[in-house]
Amino acid sequence: MSHALENRIAIVTGASSGIGQATARRFAAEGAVVIAIARRADRLNELRAESPRIEPFPCDVTDHAALESCVAQTIQRHGRIDVLVNNAGFSFYERHTESTLEHWRQTMAVNLEAMYVLAKLVAPHMIAQRYGRIVNVSSTQSIAAEPVVGAYAATKGGINAWSRSLAVDLAEYGILVNVVAPGCIRTEMSIINGVDETTTPDFQEWYVRRRKIPLARPGTSEEVANTILFLSGDQCSYITGQTLVVDGGLSITF
């Protein structure tokens, strides 16, 4: 490892599985102390057992008081916050006519509002130290569309637009804000109704054999984590307000 985050303090949400889990592991391996936020305490404790650099903070990201407590405890214990990775997210799968306002609001609360709250809590500390990296995880659903993920797509498009504004807002303080937009990544979220969609005959025919994904495979959480790592370290010094698509070329074939 390159120790790209040596002695950095990072907060990563959605750290109990998928991209968040891979990011927490990679950050710890690169020398960071990682405050890992997720609802599943057992998963976070497993990460802690893997590395003493990972500090679990079990909570729901819609619990704003818990997020405030997390930031306060992090500052009390470590004195700074260098990196924030807003990764927590989920989706309902339903046609618009079958969807509900409750589901819409729940999706917004997890996928978009929690990012706003955490960034607002963390930004003053980054401003004080005149350094920071904020990486928000979006999706290719923000630039291409499917019929059953309307609320999810809306939040991801919102992440892209809000992150551009935030990047301009915080640039004078040495804080860089960027977005990673994954495509078809094999995670727990790719399992719908008990079936991993990346293994279905339709996926294999259309995305792999016909190369709708030019690289002809789904991506891995580790590949997305590598991209997040780059945007979170000192090696990223002149990139801000950008959405970096990590999709094996999928979005260029639409």
N, C-alpha and C positions, 0 to 999 in steps of 0.2 A: 504494500500500500504506500501511497505518496504522502500520507499525513497532511492532506490538503486542508483539514479542519482542526489541526492541532490546537488544543486549548480553547476552541470556540464553544459557545453555549448555544444549543439549538433546541427549539420546540418543534415537534412533529405531531400533527394530528392524524387520526385514523391509523395509528401505529400498530394495531393488533393483527393486521393482515395485509396482504397484497402489496401495493406500492408503498404505503406508509411503513409497513414492517420492513420491507427491503431497504427503504431509505434510512430508517433508524439503525439497522444493522451496519449499513455502509458508512454512515456518519460516525458511528462509534469506532469502526475499524480505522477510520481516517483521523481519529484523535479527538473527536468532539464529545462533550457531555450532552446527552440527548434526553430531554424531558419528553417522554412518550405518552401522548394522550390518546385514550380510546375507552370505550365502555367496558370491554372485556378484561377484567383485572387478571384473570388466569393467563391469558395470552401475554399480557404485559409482564407478568412475573416470569414467564418462560424466557422472554427477551432479557430481562434482568439477570436471569441465571446464566445466559450466554455471555453477557458483558457487564461489568460493574459500571461502565460508562453510561448505561441506559437506566434512567430513573423513571419508573412508572408513575403516571398520574391518572388513575382511572376516573373518568367522568364522561358525561354526554356533552358534546360541544354546544348543544342548545341551552345548557345550564350556564348562563353568563356569570353568575356569582362564582361558580366553580372555576371558570376560566380566569376571572379576576384573581382568585386565590392562587391559582397555578402560577400566574405571572408574578405575583407578589412574593410567593415562596421561592421562585427561581431567582429573583433579584436579591432576596435576603440571603440565600444560600451561596449564590455564585457572583453576585454583584453586577451582572450584565446579561444581555440577551443579544446574540450576534446574528442568529438565523431563525426565521420562522417559515416553516413549511406547512401551508394550509392544504391538507390532503383529504380530510374526512368528507365523505359523500355517499349518497345512495340514490336509488331511483325506484319509483313505481313504474310498472309496465301495464299501461292501459290506454285505450283509445280515448280521444278527447271527450266524446259523448258519454263515456263511462267513468270519466275522472270526476274528482270532487275538489271543491275549494279547500277542504281540509288537507287532502294530499298535496295540493299545490303549495299551501302554506308550510306544510311540514318539510317539503323538499327545499323550499326557499330558506327555511330556518337552519337546516343542516348544511346545505351546499353553498349558500351565499352569505346569509346573515352571520353565521359563526365566523366566517373569514373576516368580515367587517369588524366584528367585536374584538377578535384577537389582534388584528392589525392595529386597531385603535388603542388597545391596552399596551402593546409592545412598542409602538412607534415612539412614544416619549422617551423611552430608555435608549433606543437607537439614535434618536435625535441628540440626546445628551452626550453620547459617545461619538457622534458624527460618523457612524458606521453601521451598516446593517444590510442584510439580504433577506428579502421576502420572496418566496416562491409559492405561487398559487397553482394548484392542479386543476386543470380544466378538462377538456375532452374534444375529440374531433366532432362530437355531436354539436359543438358550438359553430361549426362551419359547414356541416352536412346534416341531413335530417333523416329520421325514421319516424314512423307514425305513432309509436306507443310510448315515447319518452319525452313528451312535450314539456313538462315541468322541468325535467332534468336538463334538457337542451337549453331551456330559458335561463337556468341558473349558470350553465357553463358559458353561454354567451355573455351573461352579466359579469362573470368573473373576468373574461377577456377585456371588456370595456372598462370596468372599474379599475382593473390593474393598470391599464394605461394611464388613467387619470391619477392614480396613486403614485405611479412612477414619477410623473411630472411634479406632483405635490411634494414629494420627499427628496427629490434629486439634490437639492441644495445642501442637504445634510449628509451626503455620502451614502444614502440608502438606495439600493437597487431593487426594483420590483419587476419580476418577470413571471411568465406563465408557462407551464408545461402542459401540452394537450396530447394525452395518449390516445392511440387508436384501439385496435383489438388487442387487448392484453389479457393473458390468461391469469385471472385472479378469481376470488370468490364471487365477484360481481358478474363474471361471465357465466356463472351457473344460474340458469333461469328455470324455475319449476323442476329442480333436481337434475337438470341436464347442462353440461358444459357446452355452451353454444359453439365453442371453437373446435369441438370434436364431431359435430353433426355432419351427416352426408352433404347437406346443402352448403355448409361453411367450407368443407373440404373441396367440393366441386367448384364453387364460385370464387372463393377467396384464395385457395391454394392452387388447385390444378389449372384454373383459368387465370390465375395471377391477378385477381382484382387487387390483392395486396402484392405489389411487385416483388417483395422479398419472399412471398409465398409461405408465410407462417404467421401465427400470432406472436406478439412480443411477450417479453417476460417482465415481471416487476423489477428485476435487477437492472434491466436495460433502461427503464424509466428512472430508477434511482440514480444511475450513473449520470443522467442528464441533469437531474435535480442537484446532484453533487457539484457539477460544474458551475451551475448558476448560483450556488451557495458559497463558493469559495473566493479567495483573492484572485484566482486566475480569471474570474469573470469581473472585469473592471470597467468595461466600456459598453456594456449591454444593459439596457433598461427599457421597460415598457413593451417588451416583445413577447410574443406567443410562439414557443418552440414546439413544433408538432413532432411527436414521436410515434409514427404509425406504419413504418415499413414501406411508405410510399402510397398508402391507401388513399389519402385525400387528393392526390394528384391524378387518380384514375376516375374520379367521379365526373 
